[in-house]
Each structure stands twice: as C-alpha cells, then as structure tokens.
C-alpha cells in the first residue's frame, strides 16, 4: 500500500504528517510505504490513499479517484490512526 502525506510545498508539515503516519503504520502492522510530497507532485502521483490538510482537501480530491483524508493536527497520532482505520475499513 502506498500512502502520501501532502502539504503545500512538500517540506515541513508533510514531513511531520509522514512521521505520524509511519508510527501508526508500524503500530498497526500494516505493510505500507509512506512518502511526503507537495500538492503538485501529489496530483500526478498515484497512491492508495492521501492524507493532507483541510485547506488542500478539495484540490487534491479533484485530481484523484482514490480516497483523501484531511488531518487537523499532524502530530496527533490518535487522529491519524482514526483516519487510517477509517480508510482500511472502507477499503474492506
């Protein structure tokens, strides 16, 4: 499974979000690759699921058919875990 953490420039906040996603993926024992990137690259990159801010959500949803989940607090692993579990349960 490929997971993308997306922010405006692909540097600061997406790296923080990637670190939280890495922790949650490890905790859940999921076989996944987590990468961080900027919004422009994310639009052209195929991933199973995308995590981003509420601000970038509409723009990212327009450019992919795969699920996009907004995260309010990038360092909150409980929120990240909740959204990842939501994705996993919807995926089946």
N, C-alpha and C positions, 0 to 999 in steps of 0.2 A: 504494500500500500504506500502511495506517495502523498505526503501531507505538505502543503505550502503555508508558511506564515508570511503574511503580506502587509507591508506598510508603504507609505508614500515613496520613500527613497531606498528601501531595502537595506537600511543600515541599523539604526538604533532600535526602534520599537519592535521590528520584526525579529531581531536577534533575541530580544527579551522573550517574545512570544515563542520563538523556536525553543529556547531553553525550557520554558514551562511545558511545551508540548513533548519535548524529549523526556522530561521527568515522568509525565503522565503515561506516555507510550511504554516506558520501561516498567512503571508500576503495574500497568495492566497486562504486560507481557505480550504486547502486540508487535508483529513483525512489520515495521514501517520505517520509511525514510522520511525524515523531517528536514525541510530546507526553508531558508528565509530568502525573500526577494522583494523587489519593488513592484508597484502596481502594473507598470507597463510590461515587465517581463512576465508577471503572473498571468496577464491576459493572454499571452502567447505560449504559456507553459501548461501542458496537460498534467493534472494531478487528480487524485481520487477525491480529495476534499481540501477546501481552502479555509483558513482562519484569518480574520482581518478585523479592522475597526468598524464601528457603525457608520462612520463617515465614508469609508471606501466600499461598503457593502453593495450599494446599488450599482456602482460602476463595474465591480467585479462580477456581480450576478448577470449583468448584461452580456458579458463576454465568455461565459462558460455555462455548460449544461450541468456540470457537477455541483454538488452542494457547497454553499458558502456560509460559514457561521461567524457572526460578529462576537467579539470578545471586548468587554468593557475594561477589565483590569488584567493586563498581560502577565503580571506576576502572580495572579491568583490561580494556583494550580487546581483548586476546587472548581472554579468556574470553567477552566479549560477542560478538566476531566468530565464535567457535566455535559459540555457541548460535544466532546469526542464520543462519550457514551450515547448521546442523542443520535449522532451520525451512525454509530455502529448498530444501534437498534433499528434505525430507519433503513439501513442497508440490508439488514436481515442476516 
